[in-house]
Amino acid sequence: MEPMVHAPSLFREGLTLVTYLAASVLFILGLKGLTKADDARRGMQYAAFGMLLAIVGTLIKEEIVQYHWIVLGLAIGTIIGWPLGTRVPMTAMPQRIAISHMFGALAATLVGVAEYYSHMRDSEPIARSMMAALGFEVLFGSLTVTGSLMAFGKLQEILPGRPITYPGQNAVNIAVFALTVGLFGYLIYDPSAQPVFYAMTALAFVIGVTLVLPIGGGDMPVVVSLLNSYAGLAASAMGFALDNPLLIIAGALDGASGFILSVIMSKAMNRSFGSVIFGAFGAPVESSGDAVTGEMKEISVEDAAMQLAYAGRVIVVPGYGLAVAQAQQAVRDLAHEVERRGGEVKYAIHPVAGRMPGHMNVLLAEANIPYEKLLDMEEINDEFKDTDVAVVIGANDVVNPAARTDKGSPIYGMPILNVDHAKTVIVMKRGKGKGFAGIENELFFNDKTRMLYGDAKGTLAKLVAEMKTL
Amino acid sequence: METMLAPELLSFTNQFLKLFIFVLAGFIGFLLITKVPPLLHTPLMSATNAISAISIVGALVAAGSNRNTLTTVFGVVAVVCAMINVVGGFVITDRMLGMFGRKKETK
């Protein structure tokens, strides 16, 4: 060691590490802000500042000798990222998040593969611990890339939302998974086995596809959360491989977050992780023992307007159909009309309503509905019995009483909103079809339920207009 | 048990230190995130997504270190991908949180 020669580099390296330390603290503060709605925005500004520090801290590293490609990359990323931040509508948030998981995971995968390739090319041996880190980085990264693409395709309705299954699917999936783990194990034993590394990477891409294809649209909240977690773990593994504590910390925070969200989502559906991943919904629904009988009773806009106009307490139950119809503003207008007439309107948000955690809250907040009126299932479930009219807009499985009673139903045991306890129920629905899970909903056949068919946005507008004439 | 030479021991400890960091950071994450209300779960997800774009740090080094062509190309593509999440992720999170920050009297 010749300290004098290395002194300038030590200074720069130290400076980089200081920015990384500051960034780590700012990221944690950012997440802390998210625990309160009023502090959240400022918290995320801290985190964004941390990101800026980390980027600058990296750019001053001595290893970086050429900047023109970096500038090009940063510019292209900004040009693409800006509209993805400012233009994407709130209704498209689930697919927006899914595609961003893809970008994050792709970055991690590419860095991991380049790192491995460079070591092999320059005949630098890779220690087993580093191979383990690189392996996890590339595995989590590549399966998240294709998994997120599949999720994006389903959410954007490029791919069919229903589970895609074929006979022997689970056996094939498990075999592919086992083979990949086997290859990974061999790589840790012999990190120089290049074909094994690339085969493992290719298989991980396949796993991403096979993991998400059999999962139905209704289970997307779990999948999107899980992919969030994997993208974080890939970044963390990159930190292990590159000896970078900031990457480890940020990745761990993301990994923990995605994991917790997917556990919450699974619980809200009363399903184990395993049943989501290995597709309990996957099998075509031939169960549901006895078919629901009776007939669905339709209601006219005029009669529905009459009911709402004289209702004291109204609870709106939004579902994915609300997002599809872009009806969040129309809902607010309806609520204003009810409130103008002295009624009270609250919103019941089921944890898995929509296609990602918290989706409905974002939509309704966008329509200027104060967040105090958005109530979680536990907070509001006891209030349905004192409610005059429950308005279900494009929600189905989260209000299906079969979850309480029908042991044969795929959603049996899932906690649901007690909409059927309300005095009357108006269900707004596009058509007479089944829900995303493909299950009949006995709520729709209930004596106090009235069906109001049509596009939610248009129907709501008509309802409001009609109420104003009363 | 073979005894370790000093550099090996150092490397061994170093591996473990990283595990310490990972576990403790995950623990902090767990404590904080269980306190995030369901109301903010979507912003939480886009926030953590933006934060995990920190992999841009690795991408920048790959893109700028002039190691070999493949590393530079992969590095630049990785910088593009990560930067999309840095910019898009923080901007959209801020946009969402701005909506939640509104006061009651917006009626």
Interface residues (C-beta under 8 A of the other chain):
Chain A: A23 S24 F27 I28 G30 L31 K32 L34 T35 A37 D38 A40 R41 M44 Q45 A47 A48 M51 A54 I55 T58 L59 K61 E63 I64 V65 Q66 Y67 W69 I70 L72 G73 L74 I76 G77 T78 I80 G81 W82 L84 G85 T86 V88 M90 M93 R96 I97 S100 H101 F103 G104 L106 A107 A108 L110 V111 V113 A114 E115 Y117 S118 R121 D122 A127 S129 V224 S225 N228 A231 G232 A234 A235 S236 M238 G239 F240 L242 D243 N244 P245 L246 L247 I248 I249 A250 G251 A252 L253 D254 G255 A256 S257 G258 I260 L261 I264 H336 I349 P351 M356 P357 G358 H359 N361 V362 A365 E366 N368 P370 Y371 E372 L374 D376
Chain B: S11 N14 Q15 K18 I21 F22 V23 A25 G26 F27 I28 G29 F30 L32 I33 T34 K35 V36 P37 P38 L39 L40 H41 T42 P43 L44 M45 S46 A47 T48 N49 A50 I51 S52 A53 I54 S55 I56 V57 G58 A59 L60 V61 A62 A63 G64 S65 N66 R67 N68 L70 T71 T72 F74 G75 V76 V77 A78 V79 V80 C81 A82 M83 I84 N85 V86 V87 G88 G89 F90 V91 I92 T93 D94 R95 M96 L97 G98 M99 F100 G101 R102 K103 K104 T106 K107
